[in-house]
Structures are given as structure tokens and as C-alpha cells.
């Protein structure tokens, strides 16, 4: 919806010792990661039997099922491959910014996919341009690719080039790099961006979320450690932990909204985190009500947790039309509101003459939740009490989560009571900042969008609409 923190990107990579049709598995993996980005999709494969890898690339704007046909996939032969689904957070939403990025150079070929944002991308771009490099796209990923190509020309191996490259990078990133015979993965030293490892009978898989491993028939092995560099080749999986430290700052919004419900990240169940969040909201903000419901899909699990703890029936109060397109691409506010109304309708028999507790994951600008409250009251709800499974958004994100600049955040200019009045709720309760740690079993979190405490240095002012 238009008033949502939009998804990040999703990456998927595979190395197989026997098969030349890994593009099919990448396709299934990307379908499982589609929730992380719906603007563009791409796959690159290569074969370790060719002199330069016989690299094949296909990418375009659109959903995974729109970009690739069965004919496309059958023609993409290779035993190593990487894939990407994109929601732009640094770089325009155009086909040229779709990933993977690939290049040919003196020693062979390279392909790269990336989830995250660099806080020093412009400095690196300027440095490379001063050395004669030119850029076709506007994304951080091309900056990393150009830097990597430069380092590869000066290095004995791809893993050495990767290690030299990431020493320049600041921010949040999960990278997959493909050479003709190796697949390399890197996770930022704080673990801001997720990345995990899976094993098949004949190969290895790397993915943003564990749900994508299941789609490709792989067994989950473990998460990539923050700062770790993984190399996969005919020698198997090798790990370099020289950049790892005890510091951690996992993105809290993966657990609140981004990740798929059946994923596990850094040993935490996404489902359990959201259910627990609803329980904690019920403890902090109880209310007399007849039913609890959630905004599909993001509020449903928290709603179940709230209902469980409060002893109030959990009821499905919305019908979601899954065949309506993505509402955020509608060109005018009026058209976006009409699309929201078409996408969600209230089940009148469920809410008529009822006091309703309505759960959602966040309030950004307040437009969508206000629209839904109005729909519920028009359907006969006596009261609508809103509970939000995240604290108020107060600060922008620099690491790849599309939190708007502060001026667009409702909580920056209004108190909770003022927001309640504006959206038309009978009461409003946000997740307490101190309760977030309990939802994820107290793993270290980045909560900068809520508390303004950034785990790395960031620009003094947010650049105009960064995208990646």
C-alpha cells in the first residue's frame, strides 16, 4: 500500500557441481522472495566449463513471473547463478538499474547482486570517476561492481578482490558475486542485511531468507555471520571470518514486516517475533473489545498474538483481493485510495455493532490506516482501537529500508493523541521501544528509525530519495 514502508531487495545464488539448469531453481527462489521487491527481477548464470564462463543475463522491470518465461529459463545454461528482486532504495526505478550487474574484464567475467544501501556511495563514485570509470546506472550496486572490477584486475583471485572491495564499503549490504568458477557471498559486519546458507545434494544456495531455500529444495544450514566472506567452488564451502566481530545490529523491521512469515533470521522465527509483538501490545494497551483483527497481511500475526493474550476472539474482518495491482504505483492520491478500497473490503457481518481492535505493523503518513478505519465504521463498527506493532517512526533509514525523510513522518510532527484524532481511531497504542528486544529474544537490533541511534556514521542530511 502507498502508506507502507516498502520492501528491500532479495538476493539468491546457487552453485552446483553437476547441473547446468540452475536458472530454474533461481526462478523458484526469486518467487519466494517476491515480497522483498516487485519493481524488477533478474537472473545471471554461467558455466564453469567455458573459457570466460559463457555468461547469460536476463533482467527487466516487473514481477518474476512477468520477466521470465519457460523458454527464457530453458535457454539459460549454467551451473552457477545469481538472481535478484528489486525495490529501489538507491537508484531510479528503471530497467538499467535492475540487477544482476555483469561485466567482462581481462581475467574473465563478474556478476553481482546486492541488497542494502551504502552510506558512502557518492564518495566511492567520485573516487572511481577520478580514476576514469564511467557509470550507466544510478544505484549503489554499480558502484560496488566498478570497485570490484578494479580490485579484481589487481588481485590474484576473486576472493582477494572481494576482501579488498568490502574494506571500502560502509553501510548495510548482502552481496553475492559470481565468477566463472566461484560463488562468493558477503554480509555487512553488523548484520544489518540478512543472508543465509542452504545445502542441496549436489550444491550450495545462498539467499536473503530461509523460505527461499525451501523453494529450491535446499536444507537450511545457517546464517552467514556478520562480516563473513563465503566462497563456494569445487572445493566446497570455505569461510573467511577475519572481518567478523562481536558487534551486531540486525534490522528490526525484518521481523516486524519485511521477512516472510515462514523465515528464520539469525536464529529467530519471524512468525514468533510477530506473534510475541501482539502479546506485548495486549499487555501494554489493553482495551474492552468484542474482536481483534489485523490488516492483511502485515498485521495478521500480531493480531493473533494480541487476541491470544487478551482473551478476545480473533476474527477475519477484511477480504483481500489478491488480483489488484500494486497500489503504490498509482499516479495520483485519489487513484491510490480507490485501489486500496478495491484491494481490501470490510466484512460487514463481522464488524457491525462491534468494538474492534485493529492491528497493523506501522503508521508512516497515516493515510491508509485512516481510510481503513473509516471503512470499518461505515460498515457499522461501534469503535475501532488501533494497535501498531512498531514504535513511532521518527528518523530516516540509510541502510536500505525505505523510511521517508523526517518531514513526511507523521510521528515527527504530531503526538500520539494528535495522530489518533487525525486517523479517526478511538484509541491508539504503539509498540513500546523497550519491548522490541523481547520480540526477537534479545538479539542486538538496529532501531535507528525509532530511536535515532545509528550503528554507523551517516550523512548529516538524508539524500533526496535514495533507492536500491
C-alpha positions as CSV (number, residue, x, y, z in Angstrom):
1,X,0.0,0.0,0.0
2,X,1.1,3.6,-0.5
3,X,1.4,4.3,3.2
4,X,3.8,1.4,3.9
5,X,7.5,1.1,4.5
6,X,8.4,-0.6,1.3
7,X,10.3,-3.8,1.0
8,X,14.0,-4.0,0.4
9,X,15.6,-6.3,-2.2
10,X,16.1,-10.0,-2.3
11,X,19.2,-12.0,-3.5
12,X,19.6,-15.6,-4.4
13,X,22.6,-17.6,-5.6
14,X,23.4,-21.2,-6.4
15,X,26.5,-23.3,-7.1
16,X,26.0,-26.8,-8.3
17,X,28.6,-29.5,-9.1
18,X,26.5,-31.5,-11.6
19,X,23.7,-29.5,-13.2
20,X,23.6,-26.9,-16.0
21,X,19.9,-25.8,-15.3
22,X,20.3,-23.8,-12.1
23,X,18.2,-20.9,-13.6
24,X,15.1,-22.9,-12.8
25,X,15.9,-23.1,-9.1
26,X,16.9,-19.4,-9.1
27,X,13.4,-18.6,-10.6
28,X,11.7,-20.5,-7.8
29,X,13.9,-18.8,-5.2
30,X,13.1,-15.4,-6.5
31,X,9.3,-16.2,-6.5
32,X,9.7,-16.9,-2.8
33,X,11.5,-13.6,-2.3
34,X,9.0,-11.6,-4.4
35,X,7.6,-9.8,-1.3
36,X,11.0,-8.1,-0.9
37,X,10.8,-6.3,-4.3
38,X,8.3,-6.1,-7.1
39,X,9.8,-3.5,-9.4
40,X,12.4,-5.6,-11.3
41,X,13.9,-9.0,-11.4
42,X,16.9,-10.6,-13.0
43,X,19.0,-13.8,-13.3
44,X,22.6,-14.3,-14.5
45,X,24.1,-17.7,-15.0
46,X,27.5,-19.0,-16.2
47,X,29.1,-22.4,-16.8
48,X,32.5,-23.3,-15.3
49,X,33.2,-25.3,-18.5
50,X,33.6,-22.2,-20.8
51,X,36.8,-20.1,-21.1
52,X,35.0,-17.0,-19.8
53,X,32.1,-18.6,-18.2
54,X,29.6,-18.2,-21.1
55,X,27.7,-15.7,-19.0
56,X,23.9,-15.3,-19.8
57,X,21.9,-12.5,-18.3
58,X,18.2,-11.6,-18.4
59,X,16.6,-8.8,-16.4
60,X,13.8,-6.3,-16.7
61,X,11.2,-4.4,-14.8
62,X,8.3,-6.3,-13.5
63,X,7.5,-9.3,-11.3
64,X,9.5,-12.5,-11.6
65,X,6.7,-14.3,-13.5
66,X,6.4,-11.3,-15.9
67,X,10.2,-11.1,-16.6
68,X,10.9,-14.8,-17.2
69,X,9.2,-17.4,-19.4
70,X,9.8,-21.1,-19.5
71,X,11.6,-20.6,-22.8
72,X,13.9,-17.9,-21.2
73,X,14.8,-20.3,-18.4
74,X,15.5,-23.3,-20.6
75,X,17.9,-21.3,-22.7
76,X,19.9,-20.1,-19.6
77,X,22.5,-22.9,-19.2
78,X,25.0,-22.8,-16.3
79,X,25.9,-24.4,-13.0
80,X,26.5,-21.1,-11.2
81,X,23.9,-18.4,-11.0
82,X,22.6,-15.3,-9.1
83,X,19.2,-13.7,-9.0
84,X,17.6,-10.5,-7.7
85,X,14.2,-8.9,-7.0
86,X,14.3,-5.2,-6.6
87,X,12.5,-2.5,-4.8
88,X,14.5,0.7,-5.4
89,X,16.0,2.5,-2.4
90,X,19.1,4.0,-4.2
91,X,18.8,4.5,-8.0
92,X,15.9,5.3,-10.2
93,X,13.2,2.7,-10.9
94,X,14.3,2.0,-14.4
95,X,15.4,-1.2,-16.3
96,X,19.1,0.0,-16.3
97,X,19.2,-0.3,-12.5
98,X,17.7,-3.8,-12.5
99,X,20.1,-6.4,-11.2
100,X,22.3,-8.5,-11.6
101,X,25.1,-6.3,-12.9
102,X,27.6,-8.0,-15.0
103,X,30.9,-7.1,-16.7
104,X,33.7,-8.5,-18.8
105,X,37.3,-7.7,-18.0
106,X,40.7,-9.1,-18.9
107,X,40.6,-12.0,-16.5
108,X,37.1,-13.1,-17.1
109,X,33.5,-12.1,-16.1
110,X,31.8,-11.0,-13.0
111,X,28.2,-10.8,-11.9
112,X,26.9,-9.2,-8.7
113,X,23.6,-8.7,-6.8
114,X,23.1,-6.5,-3.8
115,X,20.6,-5.8,-1.0
116,X,21.1,-2.7,1.0
117,X,22.4,0.8,0.9
118,X,25.9,2.3,1.3
119,X,26.3,5.5,3.3
120,X,29.5,6.4,1.4
121,X,28.3,5.5,-2.2
122,X,28.8,9.0,-3.5
123,X,32.3,9.3,-2.2
124,X,33.2,5.9,-3.8
125,X,31.6,7.0,-7.1
126,X,33.6,10.2,-7.1
127,X,36.8,8.3,-6.4
128,X,36.2,5.9,-9.3
129,X,35.3,8.6,-11.7
130,X,38.6,10.4,-10.8
131,X,40.2,7.1,-12.0
132,X,38.5,7.2,-15.3
133,X,35.4,5.0,-14.6
134,X,32.0,5.9,-16.0
135,X,28.6,4.9,-14.8
136,X,25.5,3.8,-16.7
137,X,23.2,3.5,-13.7
138,X,22.5,5.4,-10.5
139,X,22.5,2.6,-8.0
140,X,24.9,1.7,-5.2
141,X,25.3,-1.8,-6.8
142,X,27.0,-0.4,-9.9
143,X,29.4,1.5,-7.6
144,X,30.3,-1.8,-5.9
145,X,30.6,-3.6,-9.2
146,X,33.0,-1.0,-10.7
147,X,35.1,-1.0,-7.5
148,X,35.2,-4.8,-7.6
149,X,36.2,-4.9,-11.2
150,X,39.1,-2.5,-10.4
151,X,40.2,-4.6,-7.5
152,X,40.0,-7.9,-9.5
153,X,42.4,-6.5,-12.1
154,X,44.9,-6.0,-9.3
155,X,44.2,-9.2,-7.4
156,X,45.3,-12.9,-7.7
157,X,41.8,-14.2,-7.0
158,X,38.1,-13.2,-6.8
159,X,38.1,-13.7,-3.1
160,X,41.1,-11.4,-2.6
161,X,39.3,-8.8,-4.8
162,X,36.1,-9.1,-2.8
163,X,38.0,-8.7,0.5
164,X,39.7,-5.5,-0.8
165,X,36.4,-4.2,-2.1
166,X,34.4,-4.6,1.0
167,X,37.1,-2.8,3.1
168,X,35.8,0.4,1.3
169,X,32.1,-0.2,1.9
170,X,30.2,1.5,4.7
171,X,26.5,0.8,5.4
172,X,24.2,-2.3,5.1
173,X,24.8,-4.9,2.4
174,X,24.3,-8.5,1.5
175,X,26.3,-9.3,-1.7
176,X,26.5,-12.3,-4.0
177,X,29.4,-12.3,-6.5
178,X,29.6,-14.8,-9.4
179,X,32.8,-15.6,-11.3
180,X,33.1,-18.4,-13.9
181,X,34.0,-21.0,-11.3
182,X,33.1,-19.5,-7.9
183,X,30.2,-18.0,-5.9
184,X,31.2,-15.5,-3.2
185,X,28.9,-14.1,-0.5
186,X,29.5,-11.2,1.9
187,X,27.4,-9.8,4.7
188,X,28.0,-6.4,6.2
189,X,29.9,-6.5,9.6
190,X,26.9,-5.5,11.7
191,X,24.5,-8.0,10.1
192,X,22.1,-5.2,9.0
193,X,21.1,-7.2,6.0
194,X,20.1,-10.9,6.2
195,X,21.8,-13.7,4.3
196,X,21.7,-17.5,4.8
197,X,23.2,-20.7,3.5
198,X,21.5,-23.8,2.3
199,X,22.7,-27.2,1.0
200,X,21.4,-29.4,-1.7
201,X,22.6,-32.9,-2.6
202,X,25.0,-31.6,-5.2
203,X,25.5,-27.9,-4.4
204,X,25.0,-24.8,-2.2
205,X,22.5,-22.0,-2.1
206,X,22.7,-18.5,-0.6
207,X,19.6,-16.4,-0.1
208,X,18.2,-13.4,1.7
209,X,15.7,-15.6,3.6
210,X,15.4,-19.2,4.6
211,X,12.0,-19.5,2.9
212,X,13.7,-19.3,-0.5
213,X,15.9,-22.3,0.4
214,X,12.8,-24.4,0.8
215,X,11.5,-23.4,-2.6
216,X,14.7,-24.7,-4.2
217,X,14.7,-28.0,-2.2
218,X,17.7,-27.0,0.0
219,X,18.3,-27.7,3.6
220,X,18.9,-24.7,5.8
221,X,22.5,-24.8,7.2
222,X,23.0,-21.5,9.0
223,X,23.0,-17.7,8.6
224,X,26.1,-16.0,7.1
225,X,27.9,-14.4,10.0
226,X,28.0,-10.6,10.0
227,X,31.3,-9.7,8.3
228,X,31.8,-13.2,7.0
229,X,33.0,-13.9,3.4
230,X,31.8,-17.2,2.0
231,X,33.5,-18.8,-1.1
232,X,31.9,-21.8,-2.9
233,X,33.8,-23.7,-5.5
234,X,34.6,-27.3,-6.5
235,X,36.5,-27.4,-3.2
236,X,33.2,-26.9,-1.3
237,X,32.3,-24.1,1.1
238,X,35.1,-22.0,2.6
239,X,34.7,-19.3,5.2
240,X,36.8,-16.2,6.0
241,X,35.8,-14.7,9.3
242,X,38.7,-12.2,9.6
243,X,36.2,-9.2,9.3
244,X,33.8,-10.6,11.9
245,X,33.4,-9.0,15.4
246,X,31.0,-9.2,18.3
247,X,29.1,-6.1,17.2
248,X,25.7,-6.7,15.8
249,X,22.8,-4.5,14.6
250,X,20.2,-6.6,12.8
251,X,17.4,-4.6,11.1
252,X,14.4,-4.7,13.4
253,X,11.9,-4.2,10.5
254,X,12.8,-7.6,9.0
255,X,11.0,-9.1,12.0
256,X,8.2,-6.5,12.1
257,X,7.3,-6.5,8.4
258,X,9.8,-7.3,5.6
259,X,10.6,-11.0,6.0
260,X,8.2,-13.7,5.1
261,X,6.3,-15.4,8.0
262,X,7.9,-18.8,7.5
263,X,11.5,-17.5,7.5
264,X,14.1,-17.7,10.3
265,X,16.7,-15.0,10.6
266,X,19.7,-15.1,12.9
267,X,18.1,-17.9,14.9
268,X,14.8,-16.0,15.4
269,X,11.4,-17.2,14.0
270,X,9.7,-14.3,12.1
271,X,6.3,-15.8,13.0
272,X,7.2,-16.0,16.7
273,X,8.5,-12.4,16.8
274,X,5.3,-11.0,15.3
275,X,3.0,-13.1,17.5
276,X,5.0,-12.1,20.6
277,X,4.7,-8.5,19.5
278,X,1.0,-8.7,19.5
279,X,1.1,-10.3,23.0
280,X,3.2,-7.4,24.3
281,X,0.8,-4.9,22.8
282,X,-2.0,-6.5,24.6
283,X,-0.1,-6.2,27.9
284,X,0.8,-2.6,27.3
285,X,-2.5,-1.4,25.8
286,X,-5.5,-3.5,26.9
287,X,-9.0,-2.4,25.9
288,X,-12.5,-3.8,26.2
289,X,-13.5,-5.0,22.8
290,X,-15.5,-7.7,21.0
291,X,-13.0,-8.8,18.4
292,X,-9.4,-8.5,17.3
293,X,-8.4,-8.3,13.6
294,X,-5.4,-7.4,11.5
295,X,-4.6,-5.5,8.3
296,X,-3.7,-8.1,5.7
297,X,-1.1,-9.4,5.5
298,X,1.2,-7.4,7.7
299,X,-1.0,-7.2,10.8
300,X,-2.5,-10.7,11.0
301,X,0.1,-12.5,13.1
302,X,0.4,-9.6,15.6
303,X,-3.4,-9.6,15.8
304,X,-3.4,-13.3,16.6
305,X,-0.9,-12.7,19.4
306,X,-3.0,-9.8,20.8
307,X,-6.1,-11.9,20.8
308,X,-4.3,-14.8,22.4
309,X,-3.1,-12.7,25.3
310,X,-6.2,-10.5,25.7
311,X,-8.7,-13.4,25.5
312,X,-10.7,-11.7,22.8
313,X,-11.8,-13.6,19.7
314,X,-9.6,-13.2,16.6
315,X,-11.8,-12.5,13.6
316,X,-11.2,-12.1,9.9
317,X,-12.7,-8.7,9.2
318,X,-11.2,-7.9,5.7
319,X,-11.4,-9.6,2.4
320,X,-8.3,-9.1,0.3
321,X,-8.5,-9.1,-3.5
322,X,-5.1,-10.6,-4.5
323,X,-5.6,-9.7,-8.1
324,X,-5.4,-6.0,-7.7
325,X,-2.1,-4.5,-8.7
326,X,0.5,-2.8,-6.5
327,X,-1.2,0.3,-5.1
328,X,1.9,2.4,-4.6
329,X,2.4,2.7,-8.4
330,X,-0.9,4.5,-9.0
331,X,-0.1,8.0,-10.2
332,X,-2.5,10.2,-8.1
333,X,-3.6,10.1,-4.4
334,X,-7.2,9.6,-5.5
335,X,-6.4,6.6,-7.7
336,X,-4.3,5.1,-4.9
337,X,-7.1,5.4,-2.4
338,X,-9.5,3.8,-4.9
339,X,-7.0,1.0,-5.4
340,X,-6.8,0.4,-1.6
341,X,-10.6,0.2,-1.5
342,X,-10.6,-2.3,-4.3
343,X,-7.8,-4.3,-2.7
344,X,-9.4,-4.5,0.8
345,X,-13.1,-4.6,1.7
346,X,-14.6,-4.9,5.1
347,X,-16.8,-7.9,6.0
348,X,-19.8,-6.1,7.4
349,X,-21.2,-9.0,9.2
350,X,-18.0,-9.4,11.2
351,X,-17.8,-5.8,12.5
352,X,-21.3,-4.5,12.6
353,X,-22.1,-3.2,16.2
354,X,-18.7,-4.5,17.4
355,X,-15.9,-2.9,19.3
356,X,-12.8,-3.7,17.1
357,X,-9.1,-3.9,17.9
358,X,-7.2,-3.3,14.6
359,X,-3.6,-4.4,14.4
360,X,-1.1,-3.1,11.8
361,X,2.7,-3.0,11.5
362,X,3.3,0.7,11.2
363,X,2.0,4.2,10.6
364,X,4.0,6.3,8.2
365,X,1.9,9.1,6.7
366,X,-1.4,7.8,8.2
367,X,-3.4,7.9,5.0
368,X,-4.1,4.1,4.7
369,X,-4.9,3.4,8.3
370,X,-7.3,6.4,8.3
371,X,-9.0,5.0,5.2
372,X,-9.4,1.5,6.7
373,X,-10.8,2.9,10.0
374,X,-13.4,4.9,8.0
375,X,-14.3,1.8,6.0
376,X,-14.8,-0.2,9.2
377,X,-17.1,2.5,10.8
378,X,-19.1,2.8,7.6
379,X,-19.6,-0.9,7.8
380,X,-21.1,-0.5,11.3
381,X,-18.2,-0.9,13.7
382,X,-19.0,0.9,17.0
383,X,-15.4,1.5,18.0
384,X,-12.0,1.0,16.3
385,X,-9.0,0.7,18.6
386,X,-5.7,0.7,16.7
387,X,-2.6,-1.1,17.9
388,X,0.7,-0.8,16.0
389,X,3.4,-3.5,16.3
390,X,6.3,-1.0,15.9
391,X,7.2,2.2,17.7
392,X,6.5,5.6,16.0
393,X,8.8,6.3,13.0
394,X,10.9,9.3,13.8
395,X,14.0,9.1,11.7
396,X,15.1,8.1,8.2
397,X,17.0,4.9,7.4
398,X,20.3,5.0,5.5
399,X,20.8,1.2,5.1
400,X,18.2,0.2,2.5
401,X,14.8,0.4,4.3
402,X,12.6,3.0,2.6
403,X,11.7,5.1,5.6
404,X,10.8,8.5,4.1
405,X,12.6,11.7,5.2
406,X,11.6,13.0,8.6
407,X,9.3,15.7,7.2
408,X,7.0,13.0,5.8
409,X,6.7,11.0,9.0
410,X,3.5,11.7,10.9
411,X,5.0,11.0,14.3
412,X,7.6,13.7,13.7
413,X,5.1,16.5,13.8
414,X,2.2,15.0,15.9
415,X,1.8,13.5,19.3
416,X,0.2,10.1,19.6
417,X,-3.1,11.7,20.7
418,X,-3.0,14.0,17.6
419,X,-2.4,11.1,15.3
420,X,-5.3,9.2,16.9
421,X,-7.6,12.1,16.2
422,X,-6.3,12.5,12.6
423,X,-6.8,8.8,11.7
424,X,-10.2,8.6,13.5
425,X,-9.3,5.8,15.9
426,X,-11.0,5.5,19.3
427,X,-7.6,4.7,20.9
428,X,-4.1,4.2,19.6
429,X,-1.2,2.3,21.1
430,X,2.3,1.8,19.6
431,X,4.8,-0.9,20.5
432,X,7.0,0.3,23.3
433,X,10.6,0.7,22.3
434,X,11.8,-1.3,25.3
435,X,9.5,-4.2,24.3
436,X,11.1,-4.7,20.8
437,X,14.1,-6.7,22.2
438,X,11.8,-9.2,23.8
439,X,10.0,-10.0,20.5
440,X,13.3,-11.2,19.0
441,X,14.8,-13.0,22.0
442,X,17.1,-10.0,22.8
443,X,19.4,-10.3,19.7
444,X,21.1,-6.9,19.0
445,X,18.9,-4.7,16.8
446,X,19.3,-1.6,14.7
447,X,16.3,0.6,15.8
448,X,17.6,3.9,14.4
449,X,14.3,4.6,12.6
450,X,12.7,4.7,16.0
451,X,15.4,6.0,18.4
452,X,17.8,7.8,16.1
453,X,20.8,5.8,17.3
454,X,22.6,4.8,14.1
455,X,25.2,1.9,14.3
456,X,27.5,3.5,11.7
457,X,28.3,7.1,10.7
458,X,25.6,8.5,8.4
459,X,25.2,11.7,6.4
460,X,24.1,14.8,8.3
461,X,21.1,15.1,6.0
462,X,19.3,12.3,4.1
463,X,20.0,12.5,0.3
464,X,17.0,13.1,-1.9
465,X,15.1,9.8,-2.3
466,X,17.9,7.3,-2.4
467,X,16.9,3.9,-3.9
468,X,18.4,0.5,-4.3
